[in-house]
Amino acid sequence: MKNDNNDEVQKIELLRTSQTWDGAELPDYPAGRPELVCLRMIFPAGKKLEWHHHPVINFGIVEQGELTVISLDGRTRTFHQGEALSEMVGTVHRGENRGDVPVILNMFYVSQKGVPVTVAHPDIPIE
């Protein structure tokens, strides 16, 4: 995006929601001190993640490529470069890169010390 007026800060809201991408309501914050976690993930072309769930609220921005998210019950959505996503909380899902370029995904988690941001489900096979 070009900013013709270099002395002005632009604010572009990418996401404001109380729901995950599949329409589920986000849970209430837990009591206690939060721990913020920010991860940059790079998915090679063709990469499929294992099934997992997030016990904490999280959201992200696709910096490059297209990320397809699939829930265990078959719901699917593809997020494109520049799109923000409100990820599922407590619902088993996985992501995959169906494109030809690596996906770069920046994810932000609102957790608490000692709480994992992702819980793997290696017992569920990846097709």
Backbone as numpy.savetxt, mean C-alpha at the origin, in Angstrom:
# Nx Ny Nz CAx CAy CAz Cx Cy Cz
5.05 17.11 -13.11 4.21 18.28 -13.11 5.10 19.52 -13.11
4.80 20.44 -13.98 5.58 21.65 -14.10 5.00 22.74 -13.20
5.86 23.42 -12.50 5.46 24.53 -11.65 6.03 25.79 -12.28
5.19 26.54 -13.01 5.65 27.75 -13.70 5.98 28.87 -12.73
5.37 28.85 -11.54 5.62 29.88 -10.55 6.51 29.28 -9.47
7.81 29.41 -9.60 8.78 28.74 -8.74 8.79 29.21 -7.30
8.11 30.32 -6.98 8.13 30.80 -5.60 6.90 30.37 -4.81
6.05 29.54 -5.39 4.85 29.06 -4.71 4.95 27.56 -4.44
4.54 27.15 -3.26 4.47 25.74 -2.93 3.13 25.21 -3.38
3.16 24.10 -4.10 1.92 23.47 -4.54 1.59 22.33 -3.59
0.33 22.22 -3.24 -0.16 21.11 -2.42 -1.18 20.36 -3.25
-0.93 19.08 -3.44 -1.82 18.24 -4.23 -2.24 17.08 -3.34
-3.50 17.05 -2.97 -4.01 15.98 -2.12 -4.15 14.72 -2.95
-3.42 13.68 -2.58 -3.46 12.42 -3.29 -4.45 11.44 -2.70
-4.75 11.60 -1.42 -5.65 10.65 -0.78 -6.21 11.26 0.49
-7.52 11.10 0.68 -8.19 11.43 1.94 -9.35 10.46 2.05
-9.27 9.53 2.99 -10.28 8.50 3.07 -10.33 7.89 4.47
-11.44 7.28 4.78 -11.61 6.50 6.00 -11.85 5.04 5.65
-11.57 4.69 4.37 -11.78 3.33 3.89 -10.55 2.81 3.18
-10.46 1.48 3.11 -9.41 0.86 2.31 -9.86 0.82 0.85
-8.97 0.43 -0.05 -9.29 0.46 -1.48 -10.48 -0.41 -1.85
-10.81 -1.41 -1.03 -11.94 -2.28 -1.32 -13.23 -1.82 -0.66
-13.21 -0.65 -0.02 -14.41 -0.07 0.58 -14.63 -0.39 2.05
-13.76 -1.20 2.66 -13.88 -1.51 4.09 -13.50 -0.30 4.93
-14.21 -0.09 6.03 -13.89 1.01 6.94 -12.56 0.74 7.64
-11.74 1.77 7.79 -10.50 1.63 8.54 -10.81 1.44 10.02
-9.99 0.65 10.73 -10.22 0.46 12.17 -9.83 1.70 12.95
-10.30 1.79 14.19 -9.86 2.86 15.07 -8.39 2.67 15.40
-7.73 3.77 15.71 -6.34 3.68 16.17 -6.30 2.95 17.50
-5.27 2.14 17.71 -5.13 1.52 19.04 -4.66 2.57 20.05
-4.91 2.30 21.32 -4.42 3.20 22.37 -2.92 3.02 22.51
-2.23 4.06 22.88 -0.78 3.96 23.09 -0.01 4.83 22.12
1.30 4.81 22.30 2.19 5.64 21.49 2.35 5.05 20.10
2.17 5.85 19.05 2.33 5.33 17.69 3.80 5.19 17.30
4.05 4.31 16.37 5.35 4.20 15.73 5.09 4.29 14.23
5.65 5.30 13.59 5.48 5.49 12.16 6.57 4.74 11.41
6.17 4.03 10.36 7.11 3.26 9.55 6.89 3.65 8.09
7.96 3.93 7.38 7.89 4.25 5.95 8.82 3.28 5.22
8.26 2.57 4.25 9.05 1.60 3.48 8.97 1.93 1.99
10.09 1.83 1.31 10.11 1.87 -0.15 10.33 0.44 -0.62
9.40 -0.04 -1.44 9.50 -1.40 -1.96 9.67 -1.34 -3.46
10.55 -2.18 -3.97 10.81 -2.24 -5.40 10.49 -3.66 -5.87
9.48 -3.78 -6.72 9.01 -5.06 -7.24 9.54 -5.24 -8.66
10.40 -6.22 -8.89 10.83 -6.47 -10.28 9.63 -6.85 -11.15
9.77 -6.65 -12.45 8.71 -7.04 -13.39 8.40 -8.52 -13.20
7.12 -8.84 -13.14 6.68 -10.22 -12.98 6.65 -10.74 -11.55
7.10 -9.97 -10.59 7.18 -10.42 -9.19 5.79 -10.52 -8.56
5.55 -11.62 -7.83 4.33 -11.82 -7.06 4.72 -11.96 -5.60
4.14 -11.15 -4.74 4.39 -11.27 -3.31 3.61 -12.44 -2.74
4.06 -12.93 -1.58 3.30 -13.97 -0.90 2.05 -13.35 -0.27
1.09 -14.20 0.05 -0.12 -13.75 0.74 0.27 -13.22 2.11
-0.36 -12.14 2.52 -0.05 -11.51 3.81 -1.22 -10.63 4.24
-1.15 -10.13 5.46 -2.09 -9.11 5.89 -1.34 -8.08 6.73
-1.96 -6.92 6.89 -1.39 -5.84 7.69 -2.27 -5.65 8.93
-1.70 -5.75 10.12 -2.49 -5.52 11.33 -2.63 -4.04 11.67
-2.01 -3.17 10.87 -2.02 -1.73 11.16 -2.48 -0.95 9.94
-2.96 0.25 10.18 -3.38 1.15 9.10 -2.15 1.52 8.27
-2.34 1.50 6.95 -1.22 1.84 6.06 -1.74 2.37 4.73
-0.92 3.16 4.09 -1.27 3.72 2.79 0.01 3.99 2.03
-0.10 4.21 0.73 1.11 4.40 -0.05 0.88 5.13 -1.34
1.99 5.32 -2.06 1.99 5.99 -3.35 2.84 5.17 -4.31
2.28 4.87 -5.48 3.04 4.19 -6.51 3.90 5.23 -7.21
5.20 5.12 -7.04 6.13 6.08 -7.64 6.43 5.73 -9.09
6.43 4.43 -9.39 6.74 3.98 -10.75 6.00 2.67 -11.03
5.53 2.50 -12.24 4.93 1.24 -12.66 3.47 1.11 -12.27
3.01 -0.15 -12.28 1.62 -0.47 -11.94 1.62 -1.66 -10.99
0.96 -1.52 -9.86 0.86 -2.56 -8.86 -0.56 -3.09 -8.82
-0.71 -4.40 -8.97 -2.02 -5.03 -8.87 -2.12 -5.69 -7.50
-3.19 -5.39 -6.76 -3.43 -5.96 -5.44 -4.62 -6.90 -5.55
-4.45 -8.12 -5.02 -5.49 -9.15 -5.10 -5.82 -9.60 -3.70
-7.10 -9.58 -3.32 -7.51 -10.11 -2.03 -7.73 -11.61 -2.15
-7.69 -12.31 -1.04 -7.84 -13.75 -1.04 -9.17 -14.18 -1.64
-10.19 -13.31 -1.52 -11.51 -13.66 -2.08 -11.66 -13.23 -3.55
-10.57 -12.77 -4.16 -10.58 -12.50 -5.59 -10.75 -11.06 -6.02
-11.03 -10.15 -5.10 -11.13 -8.73 -5.50 -9.76 -8.26 -5.96
-9.74 -7.47 -7.03 -8.49 -7.02 -7.63 -8.58 -5.55 -7.99
-7.47 -4.86 -7.81 -7.40 -3.47 -8.26 -5.96 -3.16 -8.65
-5.80 -2.44 -9.73 -4.47 -2.03 -10.20 -4.28 -0.55 -9.93
-3.15 -0.23 -9.31 -2.78 1.15 -9.00 -1.64 1.55 -9.93
-1.78 2.73 -10.52 -0.83 3.20 -11.53 0.12 4.26 -10.94
1.18 4.52 -11.67 2.16 5.52 -11.26 1.46 6.82 -10.86
1.82 7.34 -9.68 1.26 8.58 -9.17 0.01 8.40 -8.33
-0.57 7.20 -8.32 -1.78 6.96 -7.54 -1.45 6.63 -6.10
-2.32 7.08 -5.20 -2.23 6.74 -3.79 -3.20 5.62 -3.50
-2.86 4.77 -2.53 -3.76 3.68 -2.15 -3.86 3.56 -0.65
-5.05 3.28 -0.20 -5.32 2.99 1.21 -5.43 1.47 1.30
-4.42 0.85 1.89 -4.29 -0.60 1.87 -5.23 -1.28 2.86
-5.51 -2.55 2.58 -6.37 -3.36 3.43 -5.73 -3.57 4.80
-6.56 -3.61 5.83 -6.10 -3.86 7.20 -6.80 -5.13 7.68
-6.00 -6.14 8.04 -6.54 -7.38 8.57 -7.08 -8.33 7.52
-7.04 -7.97 6.26 -7.55 -8.80 5.16 -6.37 -9.40 4.40
-6.40 -10.71 4.18 -5.31 -11.38 3.46 -5.36 -10.98 1.99
-4.19 -10.61 1.46 -4.07 -10.16 0.08 -2.61 -10.32 -0.36
-2.35 -10.00 -1.61 -0.98 -9.96 -2.10 -0.90 -8.97 -3.24
0.32 -8.55 -3.56 0.55 -7.64 -4.67 1.38 -8.31 -5.73
1.23 -7.82 -6.94 2.07 -8.33 -8.01 2.31 -7.26 -9.05
3.45 -7.39 -9.70 3.82 -6.49 -10.78 3.58 -7.23 -12.09
2.52 -6.88 -12.79 2.18 -7.51 -14.06 2.78 -6.75 -15.25
3.53 -5.69 -14.96 4.09 -4.85 -16.02 5.49 -5.24 -16.42
6.09 -4.36 -17.25 7.41 -4.60 -17.81 8.52 -3.82 -17.10
8.15 -2.93 -16.19 9.14 -2.14 -15.46 8.99 -2.41 -13.97
10.05 -2.21 -13.19 9.91 -2.39 -11.74 8.88 -1.42 -11.17
8.12 -1.91 -10.18 7.21 -1.04 -9.44 7.99 -0.49 -8.25
7.92 0.81 -8.06 8.46 1.44 -6.86 7.27 1.93 -6.06
7.14 1.41 -4.85 5.99 1.70 -3.99 6.49 2.23 -2.66
6.01 3.40 -2.27 6.33 3.98 -0.97 5.12 3.79 -0.07
5.33 3.04 1.04 4.24 2.71 1.96 4.50 3.34 3.32
3.42 3.80 3.96 3.46 4.46 5.25 2.54 3.71 6.21
3.06 3.30 7.35 2.33 2.50 8.33 2.22 3.25 9.65
1.05 3.19 10.28 0.86 3.74 11.62 0.77 2.53 12.54
1.88 2.24 13.20 1.99 1.03 14.01 2.28 1.41 15.45
2.72 0.42 16.20 3.20 0.62 17.57 4.45 -0.23 17.73
5.34 0.19 18.61 6.58 -0.53 18.84 6.27 -2.00 19.12
6.96 -2.89 18.41 6.80 -4.31 18.60 5.70 -4.95 17.77
4.89 -4.15 17.08 3.81 -4.69 16.25 4.33 -4.76 14.81
4.27 -5.93 14.17 4.74 -6.02 12.78 3.80 -5.25 11.86
4.36 -4.72 10.78 3.50 -4.03 9.81 2.92 -5.00 8.78
3.54 -6.18 8.66 3.08 -7.21 7.73 3.19 -8.57 8.38
2.17 -9.40 8.20 2.18 -10.78 8.69 2.00 -11.69 7.48
3.00 -12.55 7.24 2.98 -13.44 6.07 2.09 -14.64 6.31
1.56 -15.17 5.20 0.75 -16.39 5.22 1.37 -17.38 4.21
2.56 -17.94 4.54 3.24 -18.81 3.59 2.50 -20.12 3.32
1.52 -20.46 4.16 0.74 -21.68 3.96 -0.25 -21.58 2.80
-0.50 -20.35 2.32 -1.42 -20.16 1.18 -0.58 -20.11 -0.09
-0.80 -21.02 -1.03 0.03 -21.05 -2.24 -0.26 -19.87 -3.17
0.78 -19.42 -3.85 0.67 -18.39 -4.87 0.44 -19.08 -6.20
-0.57 -18.67 -6.91 -0.86 -19.28 -8.21 0.26 -18.99 -9.17
